[in-house]
């Protein structure tokens, strides 16, 4: 079998059948694509859905992209000539930015990146930034991660520096004991954000220590000494004073005098809390106002999976390796030669592949495009 011709044929069939490949304000977007032979071609424009369909049939892209920006002249070659009119804010979450991903299986990576995506949505975008869930479009990237597009008038005109502030927020950039104390010792701790959350984490930890409960910081920073301070070795009057200082939401506990008693604990809490609750994103994607991003419902050229839109309520249970497989690829048996052993749960069936095997055509396409096997 001619592998490249087979893959191109399958992609052609998909794009001929599928009418969901679309994005808003299509005629204001720069279009880019990578064919099955050759490198990136960009600075293209299409007028409407019909024009896009003709474009796809003429080019059969292995990868298909549109600009996050809206332009007056999207097909001009220089950014200045295009006349930028605004841009969506896009988060790209991928395994490349998650520590330890190189030791994970493909399915473990998918689960880990989904956890980061859920945290980004719930803690930061809907939580800290109070964005309307209706303004958030979520897509499986077609490979190992997710894209979140913010479509809001509050966002469109932001420059790269303003977008970087949001990026820094979700990544926990610059959150240290010095920066924390610089704010917490001078400003009442109210509302939502890193400062409020860390303050609450400290209060919760101190209460657990005072009651003799274990915390994730036990045996690290001298909790026994802190418990003695709060509970045992001081008078009842001083005990009430210290509890009031350290266990309430006021700023007094972060003064130079009081912070010395719990400084090591606070430093550990900040370090661990930020590490546990920050989100790893591809920061250049979020700050680049001219970036190209994958087209909704296009096919990913390294997996054959669909860049599929997901409702927020469905994300937690979304299974890419069954719900993002193109139906048009079918499940006819096809022979594959594995380059090395590989295990995967694909379309709800477990496969343990070692050398030559026969698999459904949709899995064969995935294995070929991802470089794990050759079709024969």
C-alpha positions in Angstrom: 0.0 0.0 0.0 1.2 3.5 -0.8 0.9 4.9 2.8 1.0 8.6 1.9 -1.7 8.3 -0.8 -3.8 6.3 1.6 -3.5 9.0 4.4 -4.2 11.8 1.9 -7.3 10.0 0.6 -8.6 9.6 4.1 -8.1 13.3 4.9 -9.8 14.2 1.7 -12.8 12.1 2.5 -13.0 13.7 6.0 -12.9 17.3 4.7 -15.3 16.5 1.9 -17.8 15.2 4.4 -17.3 17.5 7.3 -18.9 20.9 7.3 -18.0 21.8 10.9 -14.5 23.1 9.9 -15.2 26.8 10.5 -14.4 29.7 12.8 -16.2 33.0 13.4 -15.3 36.1 11.2 -13.7 33.7 8.8 -13.0 36.3 6.1 -10.9 38.3 8.6 -8.6 35.5 9.5 -5.2 34.6 8.0 -5.3 31.0 6.9 -2.2 28.7 7.0 -1.7 25.0 6.4 0.9 22.3 6.0 0.4 19.9 3.1 1.3 16.2 3.1 4.4 17.2 1.1 6.1 20.5 1.9 6.2 23.1 4.6 3.9 25.8 6.1 2.0 27.9 3.6 0.3 30.9 5.1 -1.1 34.5 4.3 -4.2 33.0 2.7 -7.7 34.2 2.9 -11.2 32.6 2.4 -14.4 34.5 2.2 -17.0 32.0 3.6 -17.7 28.4 4.4 -18.1 27.4 0.7 -14.8 29.1 -0.2 -13.2 27.2 2.7 -14.6 23.9 1.5 -13.1 24.5 -2.0 -9.8 25.5 -0.4 -9.7 22.3 1.6 -10.5 20.1 -1.5 -7.8 22.0 -3.5 -5.1 21.6 -0.9 -5.9 18.6 1.5 -4.0 20.0 4.5 -2.2 17.7 6.9 -2.4 20.6 9.4 -4.8 23.5 9.1 -4.6 26.8 11.0 -6.2 30.2 11.3 -5.0 33.4 13.0 -6.2 34.3 16.5 -6.2 37.8 15.1 -8.8 39.6 12.9 -7.3 41.6 10.1 -8.7 44.0 7.5 -6.4 42.4 4.8 -5.5 38.9 6.2 -3.8 37.8 3.0 -1.2 40.6 3.0 2.3 39.3 3.7 3.5 41.8 6.3 1.7 42.3 9.6 1.6 46.0 9.1 -0.2 45.7 5.8 -2.7 43.2 7.3 -4.1 46.0 9.6 -4.7 44.2 12.9 -8.2 44.7 14.3 -7.9 42.6 17.5 -7.3 39.0 18.6 -8.8 36.3 20.7 -6.8 35.2 23.7 -5.8 31.5 23.4 -4.3 29.2 25.9 -2.4 26.2 24.5 -2.0 23.4 27.1 0.4 20.6 26.1 2.6 18.0 27.6 5.7 19.8 26.5 5.4 22.1 29.5 4.5 19.6 32.2 7.4 18.3 34.3 7.9 14.5 34.0 5.8 14.2 30.9 8.6 12.4 29.1 8.2 9.5 31.6 4.4 9.2 31.1 2.4 7.1 28.7 0.3 8.8 26.0 -2.8 8.2 28.0 -1.3 9.5 31.2 -0.3 12.7 29.4 -3.8 13.2 28.2 -5.1 12.9 31.8 -2.5 15.2 33.2 -3.1 17.9 30.6 -6.8 17.7 31.2 -6.3 18.3 34.9 -4.3 21.4 34.1 -7.1 22.5 31.7 -9.8 22.0 34.3 -7.7 24.0 36.8 -7.2 26.8 34.4 -10.9 27.0 33.7 -12.3 26.7 37.2 -9.6 28.4 39.3 -8.3 31.1 37.1 -10.6 32.0 34.2 -14.0 31.6 35.9 -12.6 31.9 39.4 -10.0 34.6 39.6 -10.9 36.5 36.4 -14.6 36.0 36.7 -15.0 35.4 33.0 -18.4 34.4 31.6 -18.2 30.6 30.8 -20.1 31.5 27.5 -17.0 33.4 26.4 -14.7 30.3 26.7 -14.4 27.9 23.8 -12.6 24.7 24.6 -11.1 22.3 22.1 -9.1 19.1 22.3 -6.0 19.9 20.3 -6.1 16.7 18.3 -2.8 15.4 19.9 -1.8 15.7 23.6 -3.6 18.8 24.9 -6.3 21.4 24.8 -6.9 24.9 23.5 -9.0 27.5 25.3 -10.1 30.5 23.3 -11.4 33.6 25.2 -13.8 35.5 23.0 -14.7 38.7 24.8 -14.7 42.4 24.1 -12.6 42.7 27.2 -9.8 40.7 25.5 -9.7 41.6 21.8 -7.7 44.8 22.0 -5.2 43.7 24.6 -1.5 44.0 23.5 1.1 41.4 24.2 2.3 42.9 27.5 -1.3 42.9 28.9 -1.8 39.3 27.8 1.5 38.4 29.5 0.0 39.5 32.8 -2.8 36.9 32.5 -0.2 34.3 31.4 1.9 35.1 34.5 -1.1 34.9 36.7 -2.0 31.4 35.8 1.6 30.2 35.8 2.1 31.7 39.3 5.0 33.7 37.9 6.6 36.0 40.5 4.8 34.6 43.5 7.4 34.4 46.3 7.5 35.1 50.0 9.0 38.6 49.2 6.3 39.5 46.7 3.6 38.0 48.9 4.7 39.9 52.0 5.0 43.1 50.0 1.3 43.0 49.4 -0.1 41.1 52.4 1.6 43.3 55.0 0.1 46.5 53.6 -3.2 45.6 52.0 -6.4 44.0 53.5 -6.7 40.5 52.1 -10.0 40.4 50.3 -11.4 39.0 47.1 -10.0 36.2 44.9 -6.4 35.5 43.9 -3.1 34.1 44.9 -2.7 36.3 48.0 -6.1 35.4 49.4 -5.6 31.7 48.6 -2.2 31.5 50.2 -3.4 33.4 53.3 -6.3 30.9 53.6 -3.9 28.0 53.2 -1.7 29.4 56.0 -4.7 29.8 58.3 -5.9 26.2 57.6 -2.4 24.8 58.2 -1.9 26.7 61.5 -5.3 25.4 62.7 -4.3 21.8 61.8 -1.0 22.2 63.6 -2.7 23.7 66.7 -5.1 20.8 66.8 -2.4 18.2 66.4 -3.5 17.2 62.9 -1.0 16.3 60.2 -0.5 18.6 57.2 1.5 18.2 54.0 4.2 20.3 55.7 4.7 18.0 58.7 8.3 17.3 59.7 9.6 20.0 57.3 9.6 23.4 59.1 9.2 22.7 62.8 5.5 22.5 63.3 6.0 21.4 66.9 7.6 24.8 67.7 4.6 26.6 66.0 2.2 24.5 68.0 4.0 25.4 71.2 3.7 29.0 70.3 0.0 28.7 69.6 -1.1 26.3 72.3 1.3 25.2 75.1 4.0 27.4 76.3 2.4 30.8 76.6 -0.2 32.3 78.9 -3.9 32.1 78.1 -3.8 35.9 77.3 -0.9 35.6 74.9 -2.4 32.5 73.4 -5.6 34.5 72.5 -3.4 37.2 71.1 -1.3 34.9 68.9 -4.4 33.0 67.7 -6.0 36.3 66.7 -2.9 37.5 64.9 -2.1 34.3 63.0 -5.5 32.7 62.5 -7.6 35.6 61.2 -7.7 37.3 57.8 -6.1 40.6 59.1 -2.8 41.9 57.8 -1.2 42.1 61.3 0.4 38.6 61.1 2.5 39.7 58.1 4.2 42.5 59.9 8.0 42.2 60.4 7.6 41.4 64.1 5.0 38.6 63.8 6.1 37.0 60.5 9.4 35.8 62.0 7.6 33.2 64.1 6.1 31.5 61.0 8.3 32.7 58.2 9.7 29.2 57.3 6.3 27.7 57.2 4.9 30.5 55.1 7.8 30.2 52.6 7.2 26.4 52.3 3.4 26.9 51.8 3.9 29.5 49.1 6.4 27.3 47.2 4.3 24.1 47.4 0.9 25.8 46.9 2.0 27.6 43.7 3.6 24.5 42.4 0.5 22.5 43.0 -2.1 25.1 41.8 -0.4 26.9 38.9 -1.1 25.8 35.3 1.6 25.0 32.7 0.8 26.7 29.4 2.6 27.5 26.2 3.2 31.1 27.2 4.3 32.4 23.7 1.0 31.3 22.2 -1.0 33.3 24.7 1.0 36.5 24.3 1.4 36.4 20.5 -1.4 38.6 18.9 -0.6 37.2 15.4 -0.4 33.5 16.3 -1.9 30.8 14.1 -3.9 28.1 16.0 -5.5 24.9 14.8 -8.9 25.2 13.0 -11.8 23.8 15.0 -12.8 20.4 13.6 -9.7 20.1 11.5 -7.6 17.0 11.7 -4.3 16.9 13.5 -1.6 15.7 11.1 0.3 13.7 13.7 -2.6 11.7 15.0 -5.6 11.9 12.6 -7.8 12.9 15.6 -10.3 15.8 15.4 -9.6 19.2 16.9 -13.0 18.9 18.6 -15.0 21.4 20.6 -16.0 20.4 24.1 -18.6 21.8 26.4 -17.2 22.9 29.8 -19.6 20.5 31.6 -18.4 17.6 29.4 -14.6 18.2 29.7 -14.1 16.2 32.9 -15.5 13.0 31.2 -14.2 13.7 27.7 -12.3 10.8 26.3 -10.1 11.9 23.2 -9.2 8.4 22.2 -12.8 7.5 21.6 -14.6 10.8 21.1 -12.2 12.5 18.7 -11.8 9.7 16.2 -13.3 10.5 12.7 -16.1 8.2 11.8 -15.1 8.4 8.1 -11.8 6.6 8.9 -13.8 3.4 9.6 -12.5 0.2 11.2 -11.6 -2.0 8.3 -8.6 -4.3 9.2 -5.3 -3.0 8.0 -1.8 -4.4 8.6 0.8 -2.4 10.5 4.5 -2.9 11.3 5.3 -1.4 14.7 8.6 0.5 15.1 8.6 -0.4 18.8 6.1 -2.0 21.2 3.2 0.2 22.1 0.0 -0.1 24.3 -3.1 2.0 24.0 -6.8 2.0 24.8 -8.2 3.2 21.4 -11.9 3.5 20.8 -12.5 1.7 24.1 -10.4 -1.4 23.1 -7.1 -2.2 24.6 -4.3 -3.0 22.2 -0.8 -4.3 23.0 1.2 -4.1 19.7 4.7 -5.3 19.2 5.7 -6.2 15.7 3.3 -6.9 12.8 -0.4 -6.8 13.5 -3.8 -6.1 12.0 -5.7 -3.2 13.5 -8.8 -1.1 12.6 -8.1 1.5 10.0 -8.7 4.4 12.4 -6.0 3.1 14.7 -3.7 2.3 11.8 -4.0 6.0 10.7 -3.2 7.1 14.3 -0.2 4.8 14.5 1.2 5.9 11.1 0.8 9.6 11.5 2.2 9.5 15.1 5.3 7.7 13.8 4.7 4.6 15.7 4.1 2.2 12.8 4.0 1.8 9.0 0.9 0.7 7.2 1.4 -2.1 4.7 
